[in-house]
Structures are given as structure tokens and as C-alpha cells.
Amino acid sequence: QFKSFLPRIISIAMEQIYPIIAPRPSPDMKSALYHLLHEVLANNWRYFFKGSVLDLMKESGDGLENSSQFVSVLQAYGQSFLQTDISIFR
């Protein structure tokens, strides 16, 4: 099961790769990283949100798990919007 690798993949991407490529003008590397982050969020969203959407709406809490990793991924997305090269989103 590849899901056991997910926490480490996110950790390597956000703690080791992202800090190196974020300040540099390297659109190919940034594009690959954002593609990886997109795939992580799109295909493994239950890693962050365990319950169904209806259950989450009924609860008073946010239902977010692994919040530090989720926030770091979203912050990386946010920082990408501040860049001048919009081609990294293709």
C-alpha cells in the first residue's frame, strides 16, 4: 500500500525540495512540484479529511487531520500566486 509513503512524500516535498526551489526562477522544477502537490491533494484528500463531506458539515470541528502538512501545501500554492511566471500552472 503506497499510502504509508504519503506523509514522507509530503515531508520531503515541503521541507527539503520546496525551500530550495521556491526562491529560484526554475519553472520546470516548480511545475513538477506543483503537479506533485496537486496529485497529492486530488487523489489523497482523505489523508487530510477522514470523514465524508456530509459528516464534516454536521460536526462543529473542521475535521482536518495532518493539518500542518495541509497548511504547508496550501501556503506553497499561495506563494505561487505571487510569482510573475504563470506558466507553472499549465
Secondary structure by P-SEA (a helix, b strand, c coil): ccccaaaaaaaaacccccccccccccaaaaaaaaaaaaaaaaccccccccccaaaaaacccccccaaaaaaaaaaaaaaaaacccccccc
